[in-house]
């Protein structure tokens, strides 16, 4: 019988519904968008569309580990409970800490928060969501009296003006962006304004792009507020005055305005003020809580919102309650605990500083990789390595953080675990399992509950399933609420957990969600009113100087996610950007002697990384951009978090990840190479390499400054046994070698004396064959496929694997003139649409030739 399971995507905060299906027990699972889910109505981005390609168990942590020894669950859990209990007894409850993740489900988050704040008695639980949206939380609380998102996705359909601030929505929230573009296609008079220093794929689709100087967002929106009040406004943000006038006029005359923001606003040392500067403009005009208008934060992670609800942030108790005396008492009575923490704990940056200072004696990291994602990642690694006891709950056996753990506990991941998530519009959806439990992996909630029981808190952690945890959480939101708190799930108390449909909180009656809040003018400050917050602009915490003259901005690439634990498994997700890059304006390339496609050393005040240069006219001169995804498992040295200083917003504690002073220098390589291997390869870090997934193998791009004895080096890396086929031209610096095992291609290595756009695709196809025929073997080291075409066809549309040359040929041969025509012929751009701006650029490039 066919199996169909409705669940939710594990990537961004859009919270798309997906359907996992297979025809029978022997078939592969396929994943598609759920046409009935109100967050996406069947649409998926390329990451969501590729979920079925990430389900293999290679590299999974399948059994508890103490050091390098595999153990049963009992001794592992006993050791964790013993070490945490001992630290608390000797040094007090604030000597231990949890660092958790927006990848956890709400039920997992709830258990972690209850254990740390409710029974250990410390506020020391924080989350990687601190890095992405805590400034929005603080801004909401200051303005509204609660962490309330006023609107919903439908407002994007209804707005006449959508202002996107610090958000490359086309790449980071593609399904939401396609919703905006679809609305504009229906109503061409609708306007899109993008406020972003970079000309991103999002900005390419805008009616107006304000490429402001980094850090000047508050100046812009304070000026807008003055304009709305009829006051004079001095606005100097690095863009022409006529653009400012145009934006202010559009905002003032357009009632149905939605302002959307994301990390470009939040990840700042003044992020909270920037959030409130935006909210002030909506409060001033009354554009909040009504259809087609309002301030709207797009969260980065699938359950960042759920974590906020249950108290996953160090400065919040559960159910949107703070640490005031009344709420501490209320939560204590509900949990039947006299140990409830009475004050906030350490926020992420301060938490790891406390680890470095030996104030934290036991640390538990769950479902995240702070050794890569934190600012000052090099110092964070050193701190974790020196901590007396570190536990990591993970689905992966080998991450940068897991390598530092004393105990590794195997956790279930997407497709295996069960619970709920809340998306950016407050919509609660179910994540349901459809895969069997691998090895001895367990749900995070179960792991924590078992440790809690061993610490003596058994009765409070005696749930038998996630449904019971969710029901307890719902009851807590309703406990002594009476409309005083925004988060109220009383209508879900006692609900059939398995059949819960996507619904927006507050849910005060069964089956009745709430799309918008504040339309009645009632807010959650004691007097029921909102607050206009003074937001004096402040410059970024770190400025450029002669030694570090460039501003580094960081963020996501289109087809990757966080530190690539999941997306790194899918070959088609690597095709668009297989290496970590530094995007540089051509003027800066001349200034710093950088070559397009060459390598560069990017240095901060403490550390440096090596990245591939990509020219980008969309960068402002003096500013560069690098992605956050690469780590020590996927590159020789590209952890950009090591370049970021841990400057934080004084209100939210969110670090300034969008601005770091750096120096960029060209890195001249004596050789360049491409390595493909069916099996893992441990490469030294003495030269540059970046790893990407292939279909039946992995691909490394390589470069180095010193020469190698390649016949010897190749066998050291790949193994000397098996059959080797080699070509060596020492005078020209060429080496090509292929290793076969039992007639099957195992690995190939190509080395050149210069950087080349060499494509290994023709050799990669050979990894899918059971054996290589005798007459084919010489072609493996021929240096080019039959016909001699070694040109690389860059992937443009990863959803349908459509390359640059195919698009150019279709435009040329069929005289195509629009992205819609390209999509009709090749399907490119017709799924998530995030490649549409790139297709438009290709069309523009070809236009004179077509004419």
LINMO-V409369 format. One record per pair of residues at least 4 apart in sequence whose C-alpha atoms are under 8 Angstrom apart, sorted by the first residue. I is the first residue (numbers start at 1). J is the second residue. Records with the same first field share a line. If there is no record, write none. Layout:
I = J / J
This chain:
1 = 23 / 24
2 = 21 / 22 / 23 / 24
3 = 21 / 22 / 23 / 24
4 = 19 / 20 / 21 / 22
5 = 19 / 20 / 21 / 432 / 433 / 434
6 = 17 / 18 / 19 / 20 / 34 / 431 / 432
7 = 17 / 18 / 19 / 20 / 429 / 430 / 431 / 432 / 433
8 = 15 / 16 / 17 / 18 / 429 / 430 / 431 / 432
9 = 15 / 16 / 17 / 18 / 48 / 302
10 = 15 / 103 / 301 / 302 / 414
11 = 15 / 47 / 48 / 301 / 302 / 561
12 = 172 / 173 / 299 / 300 / 301 / 302
13 = 173 / 298 / 299 / 300 / 301 / 302 / 303 / 304 / 423 / 424
14 = 39 / 40 / 173 / 175 / 176 / 298 / 299 / 302 / 423 / 424
15 = 39 / 40 / 302 / 421 / 422 / 423 / 424 / 429
16 = 33 / 34 / 37 / 39 / 40 / 43 / 44
17 = 33 / 34 / 35 / 36 / 37 / 38 / 39 / 40 / 41 / 42
18 = 31 / 32 / 33 / 34 / 37 / 42
19 = 31 / 32 / 33 / 34
20 = 29 / 30 / 31 / 32 / 434
21 = 29 / 30 / 31
22 = 27 / 28 / 29 / 30
23 = 27
29 = 52
30 = 52
31 = 48 / 49 / 50 / 51 / 52
32 = 42 / 44 / 48 / 49
33 = 40 / 41 / 42 / 43 / 44 / 49
34 = 40 / 41 / 42 / 43
35 = 40 / 41 / 42 / 43
36 = 41 / 42
37 = 41 / 42 / 502
38 = 502
39 = 153
40 = 44 / 175 / 176
43 = 175 / 831 / 832
44 = 48 / 49 / 175 / 831 / 832
45 = 49 / 174 / 175 / 799 / 831 / 832 / 833 / 834
46 = 50 / 559 / 573 / 798 / 799 / 831 / 832
47 = 51 / 559 / 560 / 567 / 573
49 = 799
50 = 54 / 570 / 572 / 573 / 799
51 = 55
53 = 569 / 570
54 = 566 / 567 / 569 / 570
57 = 438
59 = 396 / 397 / 398
60 = 395 / 396 / 397
61 = 394 / 395 / 396 / 397 / 398 / 409 / 410 / 411 / 441
62 = 395 / 397 / 410 / 438 / 439 / 440 / 441
63 = 70 / 71 / 72 / 409 / 410 / 439 / 440 / 441
64 = 70 / 71 / 72 / 73 / 76 / 407 / 408 / 409 / 410 / 440
65 = 69 / 70 / 71 / 76 / 407 / 408 / 409
66 = 70 / 71 / 76 / 406 / 407 / 408
67 = 405 / 406 / 407 / 408
71 = 75 / 76
72 = 76
73 = 77
74 = 78
75 = 79
76 = 80 / 407 / 409
77 = 81 / 447 / 450 / 451 / 454
78 = 82 / 451 / 454
79 = 83
80 = 84 / 391 / 407 / 451
81 = 85 / 451 / 452 / 454 / 455
82 = 86 / 455
83 = 87 / 362 / 389
84 = 88 / 96 / 362
85 = 89 / 455
86 = 90
87 = 91 / 92 / 93 / 95 / 96 / 361 / 362
88 = 92 / 93 / 94 / 95 / 96 / 120
89 = 93
91 = 95
93 = 120 / 121 / 122
94 = 122 / 123 / 124 / 345 / 360
95 = 359 / 360 / 361 / 362
96 = 124 / 360 / 361 / 362 / 363
97 = 116 / 124 / 125 / 351 / 360 / 362 / 363 / 364
98 = 112 / 116 / 124 / 125 / 126 / 363 / 364 / 365 / 366
99 = 125 / 126 / 127 / 128 / 348 / 363 / 364 / 365 / 366
100 = 104 / 109 / 125 / 126 / 127 / 128 / 312 / 365 / 366 / 367 / 368
101 = 127 / 128 / 129 / 304 / 307 / 366 / 367 / 368
102 = 127 / 128 / 129 / 301 / 302 / 303 / 304 / 305 / 306 / 307
103 = 301 / 302 / 303 / 304 / 367 / 368
104 = 108 / 109 / 303 / 367 / 444
105 = 109 / 303 / 306 / 418 / 419 / 420 / 421
106 = 110 / 303 / 306 / 307 / 310 / 419 / 420 / 421 / 422 / 470
107 = 111 / 419 / 420 / 445 / 466 / 469 / 470
108 = 112 / 443 / 444 / 445
109 = 113 / 306 / 307 / 310 / 311 / 312 / 445
110 = 114 / 307 / 310 / 311 / 312 / 318 / 469 / 473
111 = 115 / 445 / 448 / 449 / 461 / 469
112 = 116 / 125 / 312 / 445 / 448
113 = 117 / 118 / 125 / 310 / 311 / 312 / 318
114 = 118 / 119 / 318
115 = 119 / 120 / 448 / 452
116 = 120 / 121 / 122 / 123 / 124 / 125
117 = 121 / 122 / 123 / 124 / 125 / 317 / 339 / 340 / 341
118 = 122 / 332 / 335 / 337 / 339 / 340 / 341
119 = 337 / 338 / 339 / 340 / 457
120 = 339 / 340
121 = 339 / 340 / 341 / 342
122 = 340 / 341 / 342 / 343 / 344 / 345
123 = 314 / 315 / 341 / 342 / 343 / 344 / 345 / 346
124 = 314 / 344 / 345 / 346 / 347 / 351
125 = 312 / 313 / 314 / 345 / 346 / 347
126 = 130 / 312 / 313 / 314 / 345 / 346 / 347 / 348
127 = 312 / 313 / 314 / 348
128 = 132 / 348 / 368 / 370
129 = 133 / 134 / 301 / 304 / 313
130 = 134 / 313 / 347 / 348 / 653 / 654
131 = 267 / 374 / 654 / 655
132 = 262 / 263 / 266 / 267 / 299 / 300 / 654
133 = 137 / 262 / 263 / 266 / 267 / 299 / 300 / 304 / 654
134 = 138 / 266 / 652 / 653 / 654
135 = 139 / 266 / 267 / 271 / 272 / 275 / 649 / 651 / 652 / 653 / 654
136 = 140 / 266 / 271 / 272 / 275 / 297
137 = 141 / 147 / 652
138 = 142 / 147 / 272 / 651 / 652
139 = 143 / 272 / 273 / 275 / 276
140 = 144 / 145 / 146 / 147 / 148 / 149 / 276
141 = 145 / 146 / 147 / 148
142 = 146 / 276 / 531 / 533
143 = 276 / 279 / 530 / 531 / 532 / 533
144 = 148 / 523 / 524 / 525 / 529 / 530 / 531
145 = 523 / 524 / 525 / 526 / 530
146 = 320 / 485 / 486 / 524 / 525
147 = 320
148 = 486
149 = 295 / 296 / 297 / 424 / 425 / 426 / 517
150 = 288 / 289 / 294 / 295 / 296 / 516 / 517 / 518
151 = 155 / 288 / 289 / 290 / 291 / 293 / 294 / 295 / 296 / 425 / 515 / 516 / 517
152 = 156 / 296 / 424 / 425 / 426 / 515 / 516
153 = 157 / 176 / 425
154 = 158 / 291 / 292
155 = 159 / 258 / 291 / 292 / 293
156 = 162 / 179 / 180 / 183 / 258 / 292
157 = 179 / 180 / 182 / 183 / 292
158 = 183 / 256 / 291 / 292
159 = 190 / 256 / 257 / 258 / 291 / 292 / 293
160 = 189 / 190 / 191 / 254 / 255 / 256 / 257 / 292
161 = 190 / 191 / 192 / 193 / 250 / 251 / 254 / 256 / 257 / 258
162 = 191 / 192 / 193 / 257 / 258 / 259 / 260
163 = 192 / 193 / 194 / 195 / 257 / 258 / 259 / 260
164 = 169 / 192 / 193 / 194 / 195 / 259 / 260 / 261
165 = 194 / 195 / 196 / 259 / 260 / 261 / 262 / 264 / 265
166 = 194 / 195 / 196 / 261 / 262 / 263 / 264 / 265
167 = 172 / 196 / 202 / 260 / 261 / 262 / 263 / 264
168 = 172 / 173 / 200 / 201 / 202 / 203
169 = 173 / 174 / 176 / 177 / 202
170 = 174 / 175 / 177 / 178 / 201 / 202 / 833 / 834
171 = 201 / 202 / 556 / 557 / 558 / 559 / 834
172 = 300 / 556 / 557 / 558
173 = 177
174 = 178 / 832 / 833 / 834
175 = 179 / 832
176 = 180
177 = 181
178 = 182 / 832 / 833
179 = 183
180 = 184
181 = 185
182 = 186
183 = 187 / 190
184 = 188 / 189 / 190 / 191
191 = 206 / 207
192 = 205 / 206 / 207 / 208
193 = 203 / 206 / 207 / 208 / 209 / 210 / 247
194 = 202 / 203 / 206 / 208 / 209 / 210
195 = 209 / 210 / 211 / 212
196 = 200 / 203 / 209 / 210 / 211 / 212 / 264
197 = 210 / 211 / 212 / 213 / 214 / 619 / 620
198 = 211 / 618 / 619 / 620
199 = 203 / 204 / 209 / 211 / 617 / 618 / 619
200 = 204 / 618
201 = 205 / 834 / 837 / 838
202 = 206 / 837
203 = 208 / 209
204 = 837
205 = 837
208 = 243 / 247
210 = 239 / 243 / 244
211 = 238 / 239 / 620
212 = 216 / 217 / 237 / 238 / 239
213 = 237 / 238 / 239
214 = 659
215 = 268 / 539 / 540
216 = 220 / 237 / 537 / 539
217 = 221 / 265 / 274
218 = 222 / 273 / 274 / 277 / 278 / 535 / 536 / 537
219 = 223 / 235 / 236 / 237 / 537
220 = 224 / 235 / 236 / 237
221 = 225 / 277 / 278 / 281
222 = 226 / 277 / 535
223 = 227 / 233 / 234 / 235
224 = 228 / 233 / 248 / 281
225 = 229 / 280 / 281 / 284
226 = 230 / 231 / 232 / 233
227 = 231 / 232 / 233 / 248
228 = 252 / 281 / 284 / 285
235 = 244
239 = 243 / 244
240 = 244
241 = 245
242 = 246
243 = 247
244 = 248
245 = 249
246 = 250
247 = 251
248 = 252
249 = 253
250 = 254
251 = 255 / 257
255 = 287 / 293
256 = 287 / 291 / 292 / 293
257 = 287 / 292 / 293 / 294
258 = 292 / 293 / 294 / 295 / 296
259 = 278 / 293 / 294 / 295 / 296
260 = 295 / 296 / 297 / 298
261 = 265 / 296 / 297 / 298
262 = 266 / 297 / 298 / 299 / 300
263 = 267 / 300
264 = 268 / 658
265 = 271 / 274 / 275
266 = 271 / 272 / 274 / 275 / 654
267 = 271 / 654 / 655 / 656 / 657 / 658
268 = 540 / 648 / 649 / 654 / 655 / 656 / 657 / 658 / 659
269 = 540 / 541 / 647 / 648 / 649 / 650 / 654 / 655 / 656
270 = 274 / 537 / 538 / 540 / 648 / 649 / 650
271 = 275 / 649 / 652 / 654
272 = 276 / 649 / 651 / 652
273 = 277 / 533 / 534 / 535 / 536 / 537
274 = 278 / 535
275 = 279
276 = 280 / 532 / 533 / 535
277 = 281 / 533 / 534 / 535
278 = 282 / 295
279 = 283 / 295
280 = 284 / 532 / 533
281 = 285
282 = 286 / 287 / 288 / 294 / 295
283 = 287 / 288 / 530 / 532
287 = 293 / 294
288 = 293 / 294 / 295 / 518 / 519
289 = 293 / 294 / 516 / 517 / 518 / 519
290 = 294 / 516 / 519
297 = 424
298 = 424
299 = 304 / 305 / 423 / 424
300 = 304
302 = 421 / 422 / 423
303 = 307 / 421 / 422 / 423
304 = 308 / 422 / 423
305 = 309 / 421 / 422 / 423 / 424 / 426
306 = 310 / 421 / 422 / 423
307 = 311 / 312 / 313
308 = 312 / 313 / 316 / 320
309 = 318 / 319 / 320 / 487
310 = 317 / 318 / 319 / 320 / 473
311 = 315 / 316 / 317 / 318 / 319 / 320 / 321
312 = 316 / 317 / 318
313 = 347
314 = 344 / 345 / 346 / 347
315 = 322 / 323 / 343 / 344 / 345 / 346 / 347
316 = 320 / 321 / 322 / 323 / 344
317 = 321 / 322 / 323 / 328
318 = 322 / 331
319 = 473 / 476 / 477 / 487
320 = 485 / 486 / 487
321 = 327
322 = 327 / 328
323 = 327 / 328 / 342 / 343 / 344
324 = 328 / 342
325 = 329 / 342
326 = 330
327 = 331
328 = 332 / 340 / 341 / 342
329 = 333
330 = 334 / 480
331 = 335 / 340 / 476
332 = 336 / 337 / 338 / 339 / 340
333 = 337 / 338
334 = 476 / 479
335 = 460
346 = 350 / 351
347 = 351 / 653
348 = 352 / 653
349 = 353 / 374 / 375 / 646 / 648 / 653 / 655
350 = 354
351 = 355
352 = 356 / 380 / 383 / 384
353 = 357 / 380 / 383
354 = 358 / 359 / 360
355 = 359 / 360 / 361 / 383 / 384 / 387
356 = 379 / 380 / 382 / 383 / 384 / 386 / 387
357 = 383
358 = 387
360 = 387
361 = 387 / 388 / 389
362 = 387 / 388 / 389 / 390 / 391
363 = 387 / 389 / 390 / 391
364 = 390 / 391 / 392 / 393
365 = 390 / 391 / 392 / 393
366 = 392 / 393 / 394
367 = 392 / 393 / 394 / 395
368 = 394
369 = 373 / 399 / 400 / 401 / 402 / 563
370 = 374 / 377 / 380 / 401
371 = 377 / 378 / 380 / 381 / 400 / 401
372 = 377 / 400 / 401 / 563 / 631 / 639 / 640 / 641
373 = 377 / 562 / 563 / 628 / 641
374 = 380 / 641
375 = 641 / 642 / 643 / 644 / 645 / 646 / 655 / 657
376 = 380 / 641 / 642 / 643 / 644 / 645 / 646
377 = 381 / 639 / 641 / 642 / 644
378 = 382 / 607 / 641 / 642
379 = 383 / 642
380 = 384
381 = 385 / 401 / 404
382 = 386
383 = 387
384 = 390 / 404
385 = 404 / 405
389 = 405 / 406
390 = 404 / 405 / 406 / 407
391 = 405 / 406 / 407 / 408 / 409
392 = 401 / 402 / 405 / 407 / 408 / 409
393 = 408 / 409 / 410 / 411 / 444
394 = 402 / 408 / 409 / 410 / 411 / 412
395 = 410 / 411 / 412 / 413 / 441
396 = 410 / 565
397 = 402
398 = 402 / 403
399 = 403 / 633
400 = 404 / 631 / 632 / 633
401 = 405
402 = 408
409 = 441
410 = 440 / 441 / 442
411 = 441 / 442 / 443 / 444
412 = 416 / 417 / 437 / 438 / 441 / 442 / 443 / 444
413 = 417
414 = 431 / 433
415 = 432 / 433 / 434 / 435
416 = 432 / 433 / 434 / 435 / 436 / 437
417 = 431 / 432 / 433 / 443
418 = 430 / 431 / 432 / 433 / 466
419 = 430 / 431 / 432 / 466 / 467
420 = 428 / 429 / 430 / 431
421 = 428 / 429 / 430 / 431
422 = 426 / 427 / 428 / 429
423 = 427 / 428
425 = 504
426 = 504 / 505
427 = 502 / 503 / 504 / 505
428 = 502 / 503 / 504 / 505
429 = 500 / 501 / 502 / 503
430 = 500 / 501 / 502
437 = 441 / 442
442 = 446 / 447
443 = 447
444 = 448
445 = 449 / 466
446 = 450
447 = 451
448 = 452
449 = 453 / 458 / 461 / 462
450 = 454 / 461
451 = 455
452 = 456 / 457 / 458 / 461
453 = 457 / 458 / 459 / 461 / 462
454 = 458
457 = 461
458 = 462
463 = 468 / 469
464 = 468
465 = 469
466 = 470
467 = 471 / 497 / 498
468 = 472
469 = 473
470 = 474
471 = 475 / 492 / 493 / 494 / 495
472 = 476
473 = 477
474 = 478 / 488 / 489 / 490 / 492 / 493
475 = 479 / 489 / 490 / 493
477 = 481 / 487 / 488 / 489 / 490
478 = 482 / 488 / 489 / 490
481 = 485 / 488
483 = 488
484 = 524
485 = 524
486 = 506 / 524
487 = 505 / 506
488 = 505 / 506 / 507 / 508
489 = 493 / 505 / 506 / 507 / 508
490 = 507 / 508 / 509 / 510
491 = 495 / 507 / 508 / 509 / 510 / 511 / 512
492 = 507 / 508 / 509 / 510 / 511
495 = 500 / 510
496 = 500
503 = 507 / 511 / 512 / 513
504 = 513 / 514 / 515
505 = 513 / 514 / 515
506 = 513 / 514
507 = 511 / 512 / 513 / 514
508 = 512 / 513
509 = 513
518 = 522 / 523
521 = 529
522 = 528 / 529 / 530
523 = 528 / 529 / 530
524 = 528 / 529 / 530
525 = 529 / 530
540 = 656 / 659
541 = 647 / 656
542 = 647 / 659 / 660 / 661
543 = 660 / 661
544 = 548 / 549 / 550 / 551 / 660 / 661 / 662
545 = 549 / 661
547 = 662 / 663
548 = 603 / 604 / 661 / 662 / 663
549 = 622 / 661 / 662 / 663
550 = 622 / 623 / 624 / 661 / 662 / 663 / 664
551 = 622 / 623 / 624 / 659 / 660 / 661 / 662
552 = 623 / 624 / 625 / 626 / 658 / 659 / 660 / 661 / 662
553 = 623 / 624 / 625 / 626 / 657 / 658 / 659 / 660
554 = 625 / 626 / 627 / 628 / 640 / 657 / 658 / 659
555 = 625 / 626 / 627 / 628 / 658
556 = 560 / 561 / 562 / 627 / 628 / 629
557 = 561 / 577 / 627 / 629
558 = 834
559 = 567 / 573 / 574 / 576 / 577 / 798
560 = 564 / 567 / 568 / 573 / 574 / 629
561 = 566 / 567 / 629
562 = 628 / 629
563 = 628 / 629 / 630 / 631
564 = 568 / 569 / 629 / 630
565 = 569
566 = 570
567 = 573
568 = 573 / 574 / 692 / 693
569 = 693
570 = 574 / 693 / 694 / 695
571 = 575 / 692 / 693 / 694 / 695
572 = 576 / 694 / 798 / 799 / 801
573 = 577 / 798
574 = 578 / 692 / 693
575 = 794 / 795 / 798
576 = 794 / 795 / 796 / 797 / 798
578 = 690 / 691 / 692
579 = 611 / 612 / 690 / 691 / 692 / 701
580 = 611 / 612 / 626 / 627 / 629 / 630 / 638 / 690
581 = 611 / 612 / 613 / 614 / 626 / 627
582 = 611 / 612 / 613 / 614 / 624 / 625 / 626 / 627
583 = 613 / 614 / 615 / 616 / 619 / 624 / 625 / 626
584 = 588 / 589 / 613 / 614 / 615 / 616 / 617 / 619 / 621 / 623 / 624 / 625
585 = 589 / 615 / 616 / 617 / 618 / 619 / 620 / 621 / 622 / 623 / 624
586 = 590 / 615 / 616 / 617
587 = 591 / 621
588 = 592 / 621 / 622
589 = 593 / 594 / 595 / 615
590 = 594
592 = 664 / 665 / 666
593 = 665 / 666
594 = 598 / 599 / 600 / 613 / 665 / 666
595 = 599 / 613 / 666
596 = 613 / 614 / 615
597 = 612 / 613 / 614 / 755
598 = 612 / 613 / 666 / 667 / 755
599 = 610 / 611 / 612 / 613 / 666 / 667 / 668 / 669
600 = 610 / 611 / 612 / 613 / 664 / 665 / 666 / 667
601 = 608 / 609 / 610 / 611 / 664 / 665 / 666 / 667
602 = 608 / 609 / 610 / 611 / 662 / 663 / 664 / 665
603 = 607 / 608 / 609 / 643 / 662 / 663 / 664
604 = 608 / 642 / 643 / 644 / 660 / 661 / 662 / 663
605 = 643 / 662
606 = 642 / 643
607 = 642 / 643
608 = 642 / 643
609 = 637 / 638 / 639 / 640
610 = 637 / 638 / 688
611 = 638
619 = 623 / 624 / 625
620 = 624
626 = 640
627 = 640
628 = 639 / 640 / 641
629 = 639
630 = 634 / 635 / 638 / 639
631 = 635 / 637 / 638 / 639
632 = 636 / 637 / 638 / 639
633 = 691
634 = 690 / 691 / 692
635 = 688 / 689 / 690 / 691
636 = 684 / 685 / 686 / 687 / 688 / 689 / 690
637 = 685 / 688
640 = 644
643 = 660 / 662
644 = 656 / 657 / 659 / 660
645 = 656 / 660
646 = 655 / 656
647 = 655 / 656
648 = 652 / 653 / 654 / 655 / 656
649 = 653 / 654 / 655 / 656
668 = 705
669 = 703 / 704 / 705 / 706 / 754
670 = 703 / 704 / 705 / 706 / 707 / 753 / 754
671 = 703 / 704 / 705 / 706 / 707 / 733 / 751 / 752 / 753 / 754 / 755
672 = 701 / 702 / 703 / 704 / 751 / 752 / 753 / 754 / 755 / 756
673 = 701 / 702 / 703 / 749 / 750 / 751 / 752
674 = 699 / 700 / 701 / 702 / 749 / 750 / 751 / 760
675 = 699 / 700 / 701 / 702 / 747 / 748 / 749 / 750
676 = 697 / 698 / 699 / 700 / 747 / 748 / 749 / 764
677 = 681 / 697 / 698 / 699 / 746 / 747 / 748
678 = 696 / 697 / 698 / 746 / 747 / 767
679 = 697 / 698 / 746
680 = 698
681 = 717 / 718
682 = 717
683 = 717
685 = 689
686 = 704
687 = 702 / 703 / 704 / 705
688 = 702 / 703 / 704
689 = 700 / 701 / 702 / 703
690 = 700 / 701 / 702
691 = 698 / 699 / 700 / 701
692 = 698 / 699 / 700
693 = 697 / 698 / 699
694 = 698 / 699 / 764
695 = 764 / 768
696 = 767 / 768
697 = 764 / 767
708 = 713
709 = 713
710 = 714 / 735
711 = 715 / 726 / 737
712 = 716
713 = 717
714 = 718 / 719 / 737 / 749
715 = 719 / 720
716 = 720
718 = 747
722 = 739 / 740 / 741 / 742
723 = 739 / 740 / 741 / 743
724 = 737 / 738 / 739 / 740
725 = 737 / 738 / 739 / 777 / 778 / 781
726 = 735 / 736 / 737 / 738 / 781
727 = 734 / 735 / 736 / 737 / 781
728 = 733 / 734 / 735 / 736
729 = 733 / 734 / 735
730 = 734 / 735
732 = 753
733 = 751 / 752 / 753
734 = 750 / 751 / 752 / 753
735 = 749 / 750 / 751 / 752
736 = 748 / 749 / 750 / 751 / 781 / 782 / 783
737 = 748 / 749 / 750 / 780 / 781
738 = 745 / 746 / 747 / 748 / 749 / 780 / 781
739 = 745 / 746 / 747 / 748
740 = 744 / 745 / 746 / 747
741 = 745 / 746
742 = 771
743 = 770 / 771 / 772 / 773
744 = 767 / 769 / 770 / 771 / 772
745 = 766 / 767 / 769 / 771 / 772
746 = 767
748 = 780
750 = 781 / 783
752 = 756
757 = 791 / 792
758 = 790 / 791 / 792
759 = 790 / 791 / 792 / 793
760 = 764
761 = 765
762 = 766 / 785
763 = 767 / 780 / 785
764 = 768
765 = 769
766 = 772
772 = 776 / 777
773 = 777
776 = 780
777 = 781
778 = 782
779 = 783 / 784 / 785 / 786
784 = 788 / 789 / 790
785 = 789 / 790
793 = 803 / 804 / 805
794 = 803 / 804 / 805
795 = 801 / 802 / 803 / 804
796 = 801 / 802 / 803 / 804 / 828 / 835 / 838 / 839
797 = 801 / 802 / 803 / 828 / 829 / 835
798 = 802
799 = 828 / 831 / 832
800 = 827 / 828
802 = 806 / 807 / 826 / 828
803 = 807
804 = 808
805 = 809
806 = 810
807 = 811 / 822 / 826 / 839 / 842
808 = 812 / 842 / 846
809 = 813
810 = 814 / 815 / 816 / 822 / 825
811 = 815 / 816 / 817 / 822 / 843 / 846 / 850
812 = 816 / 846 / 849 / 850
815 = 850
816 = 821 / 822
817 = 821 / 822 / 843 / 847
818 = 822 / 840 / 843
819 = 823 / 829 / 836 / 839 / 840 / 843
820 = 824
821 = 825
822 = 826 / 827 / 828 / 839
823 = 827 / 828 / 829 / 830
827 = 831
828 = 835 / 836
829 = 833 / 834 / 835 / 836 / 839
835 = 839
836 = 840
837 = 841
838 = 842
839 = 843
840 = 844
841 = 845
842 = 846
843 = 847
844 = 848
846 = 850
847 = 851
